[in-house]
């Protein structure tokens, strides 16, 4: 039973030792330990506050980044639209220019063809006139071999000229 029930002297000295340790700890150890615990609580609170602040700043930065991305996309689309418009404008101008040049070339070719045709007709007329004159000359030589025939033809022409 000694284990369960200590003697009064042991009990007294145990309480005295406990009170001395408790006084020393309270006087010298608890204040620094409590101070360290308070400082630790403050640093944890500051760290949590800093983390919250950083989280808010990250949200703001993310919102700004999203806004910048939207603006960049809009600007890119505007640039692409302007580029397409410019491309379409250049293509339409090139088509118009090509049409004008083609119509000018066609008109020039028509004029050249017309001039060539007229030249060919004039040349053909000259050839026909030359051949006709040669044929008439040969026919008249044959007919005018005879003097009576020459006289009759000359008189006929004179009469025709007088009547006109």
VEXDRENTOR-314156 format. One record per residue (C-alpha): residue number from 1; residue in one letter; x, y, z. Coordinates in steps of 0.05 Angstrom, whole numbers. Layout:
BEGIN
+------+--------+--------+--------+--------+
! rogu ! torvex !     px !     py !     pz !
+------+--------+--------+--------+--------+
!  NUM !      a !      X !      Y !      Z !
...
+------+--------+--------+--------+--------+
This chain:
BEGIN
+------+--------+--------+--------+--------+
! rogu ! torvex !     px !     py !     pz !
+------+--------+--------+--------+--------+
!    1 !      x !      0 !      0 !      0 !
!    2 !      x !     57 !     44 !      3 !
!    3 !      x !     52 !     54 !    -70 !
!    4 !      x !    -19 !     78 !    -67 !
!    5 !      x !    -13 !    118 !     -3 !
!    6 !      x !     51 !    157 !      5 !
!    7 !      x !     76 !    178 !     72 !
!    8 !      x !     61 !    247 !     99 !
!    9 !      x !    134 !    270 !     96 !
!   10 !      x !    142 !    249 !     24 !
!   11 !      x !     77 !    282 !      7 !
!   12 !      x !     98 !    347 !     41 !
!   13 !      x !    167 !    350 !      7 !
!   14 !      x !    136 !    333 !    -61 !
!   15 !      x !     87 !    390 !    -53 !
!   16 !      x !    143 !    437 !    -31 !
!   17 !      x !    186 !    417 !    -91 !
!   18 !      x !    127 !    425 !   -137 !
!   19 !      x !    113 !    494 !   -110 !
!   20 !      x !    186 !    515 !   -118 !
!   21 !      x !    189 !    489 !   -190 !
!   22 !      x !    122 !    521 !   -203 !
!   23 !      x !    146 !    588 !   -175 !
!   24 !      x !    212 !    585 !   -214 !
!   25 !      x !    177 !    566 !   -278 !
!   26 !      x !    124 !    619 !   -268 !
!   27 !      x !    175 !    672 !   -251 !
!   28 !      x !    228 !    657 !   -304 !
!   29 !      x !    201 !    609 !   -356 !
!   30 !      x !    127 !    622 !   -367 !
!   31 !      x !    134 !    696 !   -386 !
!   32 !      x !    186 !    682 !   -440 !
!   33 !      x !    148 !    621 !   -463 !
!   34 !      x !     82 !    660 !   -465 !
!   35 !      x !    119 !    718 !   -500 !
!   36 !      x !    147 !    670 !   -551 !
!   37 !      x !     77 !    639 !   -560 !
!   38 !      x !     46 !    708 !   -569 !
!   39 !      x !    100 !    727 !   -619 !
!   40 !      x !     88 !    662 !   -656 !
!   41 !      x !     13 !    675 !   -657 !
!   42 !      x !     26 !    745 !   -684 !
!   43 !      x !     74 !    719 !   -737 !
!   44 !      x !     23 !    666 !   -757 !
!   45 !      x !    -32 !    719 !   -759 !
!   46 !      x !     13 !    764 !   -801 !
!   47 !      x !     30 !    706 !   -847 !
!   48 !      x !    -44 !    690 !   -855 !
!   49 !      x !    -59 !    763 !   -867 !
!   50 !      x !     -2 !    767 !   -918 !
!   51 !      x !    -27 !    703 !   -951 !
!   52 !      x !    -98 !    732 !   -955 !
!   53 !      x !    -69 !    797 !   -983 !
!   54 !      x !    -27 !    758 !  -1033 !
!   55 !      x !    -88 !    717 !  -1053 !
!   56 !      x !   -128 !    781 !  -1064 !
!   57 !      x !    -71 !    810 !  -1105 !
!   58 !      x !    -68 !    746 !  -1146 !
!   59 !      x !   -143 !    751 !  -1159 !
!   60 !      x !   -134 !    823 !  -1180 !
!   61 !      x !    -75 !    805 !  -1224 !
!   62 !      x !   -114 !    747 !  -1254 !
!   63 !      x !   -172 !    794 !  -1268 !
!   64 !      x !   -124 !    844 !  -1300 !
!   65 !      x !    -92 !    789 !  -1340 !
!   66 !      x !   -160 !    765 !  -1364 !
!   67 !      x !   -178 !    836 !  -1383 !
!   68 !      x !   -111 !    843 !  -1420 !
!   69 !      x !   -123 !    777 !  -1456 !
!   70 !      x !   -192 !    800 !  -1477 !
!   71 !      x !   -164 !    866 !  -1501 !
!   72 !      x !   -109 !    830 !  -1539 !
!   73 !      x !   -159 !    784 !  -1571 !
!   74 !      x !   -203 !    843 !  -1592 !
!   75 !      x !   -142 !    880 !  -1619 !
!   76 !      x !   -120 !    817 !  -1656 !
!   77 !      x !   -189 !    808 !  -1686 !
!   78 !      x !   -191 !    881 !  -1706 !
!   79 !      x !   -123 !    875 !  -1739 !
!   80 !      x !   -144 !    812 !  -1775 !
!   81 !      x !   -209 !    845 !  -1798 !
!   82 !      x !   -169 !    905 !  -1823 !
!   83 !      x !   -120 !    859 !  -1858 !
!   84 !      x !   -178 !    822 !  -1891 !
!   85 !      x !   -210 !    887 !  -1912 !
!   86 !      x !   -144 !    912 !  -1939 !
!   87 !      x !   -134 !    846 !  -1975 !
!   88 !      x !   -204 !    849 !  -2006 !
!   89 !      x !   -193 !    922 !  -2026 !
!   90 !      x !   -126 !    906 !  -2059 !
!   91 !      x !   -157 !    846 !  -2095 !
!   92 !      x !   -216 !    886 !  -2119 !
!   93 !      x !   -170 !    943 !  -2142 !
!   94 !      x !   -127 !    892 !  -2178 !
!   95 !      x !   -188 !    862 !  -2212 !
!   96 !      x !   -213 !    930 !  -2233 !
!   97 !      x !   -144 !    947 !  -2260 !
!   98 !      x !   -140 !    881 !  -2296 !
!   99 !      x !   -210 !    892 !  -2326 !
!  100 !      x !   -191 !    961 !  -2349 !
!  101 !      x !   -126 !    937 !  -2380 !
!  102 !      x !   -162 !    878 !  -2412 !
!  103 !      x !   -216 !    924 !  -2442 !
!  104 !      x !   -162 !    972 !  -2466 !
!  105 !      x !   -124 !    914 !  -2498 !
!  106 !      x !   -188 !    887 !  -2530 !
!  107 !      x !   -206 !    956 !  -2557 !
!  108 !      x !   -135 !    965 !  -2583 !
!  109 !      x !   -138 !    896 !  -2616 !
!  110 !      x !   -206 !    913 !  -2647 !
!  111 !      x !   -178 !    978 !  -2675 !
!  112 !      x !   -118 !    942 !  -2702 !
!  113 !      x !   -162 !    887 !  -2733 !
!  114 !      x !   -208 !    940 !  -2763 !
!  115 !      x !   -148 !    978 !  -2791 !
!  116 !      x !   -119 !    913 !  -2818 !
!  117 !      x !   -186 !    894 !  -2849 !
!  118 !      x !   -193 !    963 !  -2882 !
!  119 !      x !   -122 !    958 !  -2906 !
!  120 !      x !   -135 !    888 !  -2933 !
!  121 !      x !   -199 !    912 !  -2968 !
!  122 !      x !   -163 !    971 !  -2998 !
!  123 !      x !   -107 !    926 !  -3022 !
!  124 !      x !   -158 !    877 !  -3049 !
!  125 !      x !   -195 !    933 !  -3085 !
!  126 !      x !   -130 !    957 !  -3115 !
!  127 !      x !   -114 !    886 !  -3138 !
!  128 !      x !   -184 !    878 !  -3166 !
!  129 !      x !   -179 !    944 !  -3202 !
!  130 !      x !   -110 !    925 !  -3230 !
!  131 !      x !   -136 !    857 !  -3252 !
!  132 !      x !   -199 !    889 !  -3281 !
!  133 !      x !   -157 !    940 !  -3319 !
!  134 !      x !   -112 !    885 !  -3345 !
!  135 !      x !   -172 !    842 !  -3366 !
!  136 !      x !   -207 !    901 !  -3398 !
!  137 !      x !   -143 !    919 !  -3434 !
!  138 !      x !   -136 !    849 !  -3461 !
!  139 !      x !   -209 !    846 !  -3480 !
!  140 !      x !   -206 !    914 !  -3513 !
!  141 !      x !   -143 !    896 !  -3551 !
!  142 !      x !   -178 !    836 !  -3580 !
!  143 !      x !   -240 !    876 !  -3597 !
!  144 !      x !   -202 !    935 !  -3626 !
!  145 !      x !   -162 !    894 !  -3674 !
!  146 !      x !   -217 !    909 !  -3722 !
!  147 !      x !   -221 !    984 !  -3741 !
!  148 !      x !   -297 !    984 !  -3750 !
!  149 !      x !   -307 !    957 !  -3681 !
!  150 !      x !   -262 !   1011 !  -3653 !
!  151 !      x !   -302 !   1065 !  -3686 !
!  152 !      x !   -368 !   1036 !  -3662 !
!  153 !      x !   -344 !   1030 !  -3590 !
!  154 !      x !   -316 !   1101 !  -3590 !
!  155 !      x !   -381 !   1129 !  -3616 !
!  156 !      x !   -421 !   1090 !  -3564 !
!  157 !      x !   -378 !   1118 !  -3507 !
!  158 !      x !   -384 !   1189 !  -3533 !
!  159 !      x !   -460 !   1182 !  -3536 !
!  160 !      x !   -461 !   1155 !  -3465 !
!  161 !      x !   -419 !   1213 !  -3440 !
!  162 !      x !   -464 !   1264 !  -3475 !
!  163 !      x !   -527 !   1235 !  -3445 !
!  164 !      x !   -501 !   1236 !  -3374 !
+------+--------+--------+--------+--------+
